[in-house]
Amino acid sequence: MRTSMMIRYNPPTGWPQLGRPFHHGVIEPKGHVLHMTGQVAWDKNANIIGKGNCEAQAQQCFDNVENILKAVGGRMEDIVSLTVFYLNQADMPAIQKVRAERLQLESGPVSILIQAAGLITPDLLVEIAPIAVIPDDRFHEPKY
């Protein structure tokens, strides 16, 4: 499947998506590769949003990612790879729910989910680390 000149695919030998926004393979298009620092539920003042609430924290993580993308002309569908670190297995449904809301099935990235022993502070429950490719025709340097 081509989206934004990206080729996303799921070979018939791979496990099914079951409605989740990911693909087994993504071939990057030409463009500007954007590697992002792992995003946690901090706002611009380093306050934790959603303390004790993994769903709210995941929303904040994706808000942060979206803001980083927008600063250079990117969109959520430009994400080609997503690594998610989380603490509690019980939080997986909340994380999957937010992913399904923020990422589209047809433009889902390749994905890695890693249960971690801890994150940078004990109150953080989830961290996401995406890589995106911004097409040349939309890319612009950040204006700060």
N, C-alpha and C positions, 0 to 999 in steps of 0.2 A: 504494500500500500504506500503510495506517495503522498506525503503531506509536506508542504513548503520545500519541495524538491528533495526531501529526505525519503529514504526507502526504509520502511518499517515492515518487518515480516515475522511470521510465526510458522516454522516448518511443520509439516504434518506429523512429525515424530515428537514434537514438543508437547508439554502438558497444556491443557486448555486455559484460556484467559478467565473463563467463568465470569465475564462481565467486568473484570478488573482492568484499569487503564495501564497496561504494560505490554511490551512486545518482547519476543525472544531475541530479536536482532534489530539494530538501527544502524543504517549506513549514513554517516554524516554527509551533508551537502557541502558545497563550497560556502564559506562564510567566515565569520569571526567566532572562534571558540571562546566561550566564557566559562571559566572554572570559578565556582563560588565557594567561599568559606562555608563550613557547616552552619546552617541557620537554626537558631534555637528561638524560644519564645520570649526573647527580649524585645522591648520597644526601643525607640531611638534614645531613650534615657537609661537603658539597661535595666528597666523594671521588668520583672517576669509577668507575662500576661497568662492568666489561667492557672495560677498556682494550684496544684493538686488535680487539675483537669486536663487530661491528655488531649482530648478533642480540641479544646480551646488553644492549647499549646501548639498543636499541629496546624490549626488555622493561622496562628501568628507566624509560624515558620514559613508557611506558604505565602502569607502576606509579605514577609520580608523578601522572599525569593522574587515575587512578582515586582516589587519595587526595584530590586536590583536589575531585573530584566528590562523594565520600562525605562530605566535611566540610560540605556544604550539602544533603544528601539526594539527590544525583545518582547516576546510573548511566551506564555506558559507552554504552548505547543512547540517552542524551540528547544525545550529540554530533551536531550538525547539520552541522558543517564541520570539515575537518581539513587543515591545510597541513603537509607533510612536507618538510624540507630534509635533503639527504644529500650526502655528498662523492663517493663512488665508485659508478659505475654497476654495478660487480661486486657491490655490497652490496644491490642492489634485491631479489633473491630472498629474502634474509634479512629485509628490511623487510616485504615482502609476506607472508612466513610469519607473522611476529609480528602483523601487522594482522589476518590471517585467524584467528589464535588469539584475539585480544582483542576483535575486533568481529564481530558477527553479520551474515550476509549480508542478512537482512531489515531490519536497522536500521542499515545502513551509512550514513555521512554522505556529503555531497559532498566531493570530495577534490582537492587540488592537490599534485603532487610536483615539487619544484624541486631540481635538482642545483646545489649551491653551491660556490664556490671555497674556502670555509672557514667554520668556526663560531667561537664565542667563544674556544675554546682548540684547539690542534692535535690533541689526543687525542680530541676529540669527533667522532663520525662521523655522527650523526643528531640531528635536533631536530624535535619535533612541536608544533604550535600549534593547539589545538582551540578551537572555540566550541560551547557546549552550551546547551540550553534545559531548565531543570529545571521540571517541572510544579508548579503552585501547591500541589497537595495533598501533595507530597513535600518541597518546599523548606523549609529552615530556615536561619537565619543560623548561621555557624560559631561554635562554642563554644570559645573559647580564653581 
